[in-house]
Amino acid sequence: MADQRPVKKYPCSQAELYAICTIGWQSYDENLADFSAFSTKYDAQFSIDAKAAIQSAKELPDFQARNEPSETSYKEMVKTVNLCNRNFRKLRNHIGNAFSKDVVKGKVEAAGEPHYKKSMNRNWAETELMLTSATTFITENNADLSAGGMPPQFVLDFDTAKNQFIGYYAAFTDAEQDELEGTDQKINANNAIWDTLTGMFDDGQVIYEDNPAKRERFIVSRVWNLISSSGNTGGANIPSDTIQIGLFAYDSITQLPIQNAYLRVLNAPDGQIYQAATNAEGILTLSVSGYVPGVPAMVQTEIIADGYITVQGESEFTPGQSYSFDVPLDPEPTEP
């Protein structure tokens, strides 16, 4: 099976990706000793290489830069197509003046009329066929057309417009292909820096599993909240009796975000079950109230999603605070 085009792995925007990476590798540098103690692959050069890859990804042309050549060629091509269609209408009149009425319809069709109708709907391949048919017809019937009043300058003007169209059409199709290739290259580069970052983050969460404040520096959704206007404020403006939980759910194999994964709080103070679902980017925020302000509470949770193994757990949270977690979900095993 042929390889498919790449799909972005990161749930955020491209600008946010670069910001998250920059913050993440700054945290790595500040805690290099702990990472080096955890694994021999972690050293100063590892961070240098990662940041160099980020810069290289940034420098690849963005959409506007990639799209500019095809957009410019397209605008010029449209102008030329309009001229070519106008010239074809003139040719129809010259045919009407050069031949008897009983054969004009067949002559016009031979000159490219069926292609002209589609060319008017901006079918560029049909425009090319129209021009080819018309050029052949003019060459083969030049004597009759000239006798009917077609001036020599018309033939020159027709050829000039045709050649301009062919040039712009070739440039446009080439630019379109270049744009697709550039898009794939950009996505691949961004996916690579995302993979490197999240791999380091996974280890960071293990290294600091007993240090929640440090651990949050290596949780994507937490760092994302720092640079996103829609994120939480780390506890500010959260009622003193409320616990706020942010979650980023993703497939443990593909690393892609999971939509409609549900986080449920099973033992809320009022005895109700509270839940929220992740959006298309795999992110949700769930707030539960009624806790005793300032008194840590053991909160029982479960995360469920169609096609994935349910994750259950119990964690200690302090009311008035916000917490964020990245949770990989394992696909349910398929039956043999």
matplotlib code that plots the C-alpha trace (Angstrom):
import matplotlib.pyplot as plt

x = [0.0, 1.3, 2.5, 0.0, 0.7, 1.8, -0.7, 0.3, 0.7, 0.6, -2.8, -1.9, -1.3, 2.1, 3.0, 2.0, 4.1, 7.2, 6.4, 5.8, 9.0, 11.0, 9.6, 10.1, 13.7, 14.4, 13.0, 15.2, 18.3, 17.5, 17.2, 19.9, 21.6, 18.4, 17.8, 21.5, 21.2, 18.0, 19.5, 22.9, 21.3, 20.4, 23.3, 23.8, 24.2, 20.8, 19.1, 21.3, 20.3, 16.6, 16.6, 18.5, 15.7, 13.1, 14.8, 15.1, 11.4, 10.6, 12.7, 10.8, 8.4, 5.0, 1.7, 1.7, 5.2, 4.5, 1.3, 2.5, 4.0, 0.8, -1.4, 0.6, 0.6, -3.1, -4.0, -2.0, -3.4, -7.0, -6.3, -4.8, -7.7, -10.2, -8.3, -8.1, -11.8, -12.5, -10.2, -12.2, -15.4, -13.8, -12.7, -16.4, -17.3, -14.6, -15.8, -19.3, -18.1, -15.9, -18.3, -21.9, -24.4, -25.1, -21.5, -20.7, -21.9, -19.6, -16.7, -17.1, -17.2, -14.1, -12.4, -12.9, -16.4, -17.0, -13.8, -14.7, -17.8, -15.8, -13.0, -15.6, -16.0, -12.3, -11.4, -7.8, -7.1, -10.1, -8.7, -5.5, -7.5, -9.6, -6.5, -4.9, -8.0, -8.4, -4.8, -5.1, -8.3, -6.8, -3.8, -5.8, -8.4, -6.3, -7.0, -10.8, -10.7, -8.5, -10.8, -13.7, -12.0, -9.8, -6.8, -3.2, -2.8, -5.6, -3.5, -0.5, -2.6, -4.2, -0.8, 0.6, -2.3, -2.1, 1.6, 1.1, -1.6, 0.6, 3.4, 1.3, -0.5, 2.7, 4.0, 0.7, 0.6, 4.3, 3.8, 0.8, 3.0, 5.8, 3.3, 2.1, 5.7, 6.6, 3.6, 4.6, 8.1, 6.9, 4.6, 7.3, 9.7, 7.1, 6.2, 9.8, 10.3, 7.0, 8.2, 11.5, 9.8, 7.1, 9.6, 11.6, 8.4, 7.4, 10.7, 10.4, 7.1, 8.7, 11.8, 9.6, 6.6, 7.2, 7.5, 4.2, 5.4, 8.4, 6.4, 3.9, 6.8, 6.9, 3.2, 2.1, -1.3, 0.2, 2.8, 0.2, -2.0, 0.9, 1.0, -2.6, -5.2, -7.8, -5.9, -6.3, -4.4, -2.8, -5.3, -6.1, -9.9, -10.7, -13.2, -11.7, -14.1, -13.4, -10.9, -10.1, -8.6, -7.2, -6.6, -4.9, -5.8, -3.9, -3.5, -0.5, 0.5, -0.2, 0.4, -2.7, -5.2, -8.5, -11.8, -14.7, -12.6, -14.5, -13.0, -15.3, -15.0, -16.7, -16.8, -17.7, -18.8, -22.5, -22.4, -22.9, -20.7, -19.2, -17.8, -16.4, -15.4, -12.2, -12.5, -11.0, -7.6, -7.9, -8.3, -10.9, -11.3, -13.5, -14.4, -16.0, -17.2, -18.3, -14.9, -13.7, -11.5, -7.8, -8.3, -6.7, -9.2, -8.7, -10.5, -11.5, -11.4, -11.8, -11.1, -13.1, -13.2, -14.7, -12.1, -9.7, -9.0, -10.5, -8.1, -9.0, -7.2, -7.2, -5.2, -5.0, -6.1, -6.3, -9.4, -8.8, -6.1, -5.8, -4.2, -3.2, -2.4, -1.3, -2.8, -2.0, -4.8, -4.1, -6.4, -8.5, -7.0, -8.6, -9.9, -7.9]
y = [0.0, 3.4, 5.7, 8.3, 12.0, 12.9, 14.1, 16.4, 14.8, 17.9, 19.0, 22.7, 25.4, 25.6, 28.8, 27.1, 24.0, 26.1, 28.0, 24.7, 23.3, 26.4, 26.3, 22.5, 22.6, 25.4, 23.3, 20.4, 22.6, 23.8, 20.2, 18.5, 16.9, 14.9, 13.9, 12.8, 10.7, 9.1, 8.2, 8.5, 9.8, 13.0, 15.5, 19.1, 18.2, 16.5, 19.8, 21.7, 19.3, 19.5, 23.3, 23.3, 21.1, 23.5, 26.4, 24.4, 23.6, 27.3, 28.4, 26.1, 28.2, 28.5, 28.3, 31.9, 31.5, 28.1, 29.3, 32.5, 31.1, 29.2, 32.1, 34.5, 32.0, 31.4, 35.1, 35.6, 32.4, 33.5, 36.8, 34.9, 32.4, 35.2, 36.6, 33.1, 32.6, 36.0, 35.1, 31.9, 33.9, 36.1, 33.0, 31.8, 35.0, 34.7, 31.1, 32.4, 35.0, 32.5, 29.6, 29.0, 28.7, 25.0, 24.1, 26.7, 24.6, 21.7, 24.0, 25.8, 22.4, 21.3, 24.5, 23.5, 24.6, 21.7, 22.5, 26.2, 25.7, 23.9, 26.4, 29.1, 27.1, 27.4, 23.9, 24.6, 21.3, 22.0, 25.4, 23.8, 21.4, 24.3, 26.2, 23.2, 22.5, 26.2, 26.5, 23.4, 24.7, 28.1, 26.5, 24.1, 26.8, 29.9, 30.7, 30.5, 32.5, 35.2, 35.4, 35.9, 38.8, 37.4, 39.7, 38.3, 40.1, 37.9, 34.8, 36.4, 37.6, 34.2, 32.4, 35.0, 34.5, 30.7, 30.6, 32.8, 30.5, 27.4, 29.1, 30.2, 26.8, 24.9, 27.3, 27.0, 23.2, 23.0, 25.5, 23.5, 20.3, 22.2, 23.5, 20.0, 18.8, 21.8, 21.2, 17.6, 18.6, 21.2, 18.7, 16.0, 18.5, 19.6, 16.0, 15.2, 18.0, 17.0, 13.4, 14.5, 16.8, 14.4, 11.6, 13.8, 14.9, 11.3, 10.7, 14.0, 12.9, 9.7, 11.5, 13.9, 11.6, 12.5, 16.2, 17.5, 21.0, 19.8, 17.2, 19.8, 21.4, 18.3, 18.0, 19.3, 20.5, 22.4, 24.1, 24.8, 26.5, 28.9, 30.2, 29.8, 32.6, 29.9, 28.0, 28.1, 30.5, 27.9, 28.5, 32.1, 32.8, 29.2, 29.1, 27.9, 24.9, 23.8, 21.4, 22.0, 19.2, 19.7, 16.6, 15.9, 12.3, 10.7, 7.3, 5.5, 4.1, 6.8, 9.7, 11.4, 13.2, 11.4, 13.2, 12.3, 10.7, 11.2, 12.1, 11.2, 12.2, 9.3, 10.6, 14.3, 15.8, 15.8, 12.1, 12.9, 11.7, 14.6, 14.3, 16.2, 15.1, 16.0, 18.2, 17.5, 18.4, 15.8, 18.4, 18.9, 20.9, 19.6, 21.6, 20.0, 22.1, 21.4, 20.5, 21.9, 24.9, 24.2, 20.6, 18.0, 15.5, 12.1, 12.1, 9.0, 9.3, 7.2, 8.0, 6.2, 6.3, 4.1, 1.5, 2.2, 0.5, 2.4, 4.1, 4.4, 6.1, 8.0, 11.2, 13.9, 17.3, 20.6, 22.7, 26.1, 24.7, 23.6, 20.4, 19.2, 15.7, 14.1, 10.6, 8.0, 5.6, 2.0, 0.7, -2.3, -5.5, -6.9, -10.4, -12.8]
z = [0.0, -0.9, 1.9, 2.9, 3.4, 7.0, 9.6, 12.4, 15.8, 17.9, 19.2, 19.3, 16.7, 15.1, 17.0, 20.2, 19.4, 19.0, 22.3, 24.2, 22.9, 23.9, 27.4, 27.6, 26.7, 29.1, 31.9, 30.7, 30.8, 34.3, 35.5, 33.3, 36.3, 37.1, 33.5, 33.1, 36.2, 34.8, 31.4, 29.7, 26.5, 28.3, 28.2, 27.1, 23.5, 23.5, 24.2, 21.8, 19.0, 20.0, 19.9, 16.6, 15.1, 16.4, 14.7, 11.5, 11.6, 12.2, 9.2, 6.8, 4.8, 6.4, 4.5, 3.2, 1.8, 0.3, -1.2, -2.7, -6.0, -6.8, -5.9, -8.1, -11.0, -10.5, -10.7, -13.9, -15.4, -14.8, -16.6, -19.5, -19.6, -19.9, -22.8, -24.5, -24.0, -25.6, -28.5, -29.0, -29.2, -31.9, -33.7, -33.7, -35.4, -38.0, -38.7, -39.2, -41.7, -43.6, -44.0, -45.0, -42.3, -42.8, -41.9, -39.2, -36.3, -37.2, -37.9, -34.5, -32.7, -34.6, -33.5, -29.8, -28.8, -26.4, -24.6, -24.6, -22.5, -19.9, -20.1, -19.1, -15.8, -15.2, -16.1, -17.1, -18.8, -21.1, -21.8, -23.0, -25.2, -26.6, -27.5, -29.2, -31.2, -32.2, -33.3, -35.4, -37.0, -37.7, -39.4, -41.5, -42.5, -42.6, -46.3, -45.8, -42.5, -44.1, -47.1, -44.6, -43.0, -40.2, -40.0, -39.7, -36.3, -34.8, -35.4, -33.7, -30.8, -30.4, -30.3, -27.8, -25.4, -25.8, -25.1, -22.0, -20.7, -21.2, -19.3, -16.4, -16.3, -16.1, -13.4, -11.4, -11.5, -10.5, -7.7, -6.4, -6.3, -4.6, -2.0, -1.1, -0.8, 1.4, 3.6, 4.1, 4.9, 7.5, 9.1, 9.3, 10.9, 13.4, 14.2, 14.8, 17.3, 19.0, 19.3, 20.8, 23.3, 24.4, 24.8, 27.2, 28.9, 29.5, 31.3, 33.2, 34.6, 35.9, 37.2, 39.2, 40.1, 43.7, 43.0, 41.6, 41.0, 39.0, 37.2, 35.9, 34.0, 31.9, 31.1, 27.7, 28.7, 31.7, 29.6, 26.9, 29.5, 30.3, 26.7, 25.8, 26.5, 27.0, 29.6, 33.4, 35.7, 37.9, 40.8, 40.4, 40.1, 41.1, 44.0, 47.3, 47.4, 43.8, 42.2, 38.5, 36.5, 33.0, 30.8, 27.5, 26.3, 23.5, 21.8, 23.3, 19.9, 17.4, 19.9, 18.3, 20.5, 21.4, 21.0, 23.3, 26.0, 29.3, 32.6, 35.5, 39.1, 41.0, 44.6, 44.5, 47.8, 46.8, 45.8, 42.1, 39.2, 37.3, 33.8, 30.9, 27.3, 25.4, 22.3, 18.9, 20.3, 23.1, 25.8, 28.5, 31.8, 34.6, 37.7, 40.8, 43.8, 47.3, 48.9, 52.2, 51.3, 51.9, 53.0, 50.6, 49.2, 47.7, 44.4, 42.5, 38.8, 35.6, 32.0, 29.4, 25.6, 23.0, 21.8, 24.6, 28.0, 30.9, 33.3, 36.9, 39.8, 43.0, 43.6, 46.2, 45.2, 47.2, 46.6, 45.1, 42.8, 39.1, 38.0, 34.5, 33.2, 30.0, 29.8, 27.1, 26.5, 25.3, 22.5, 23.5, 22.2, 19.0, 19.0, 16.9]

ax = plt.figure().add_subplot(projection="3d")
ax.plot(x, y, z, "-o")
ax.set_aspect("equal")
plt.show()
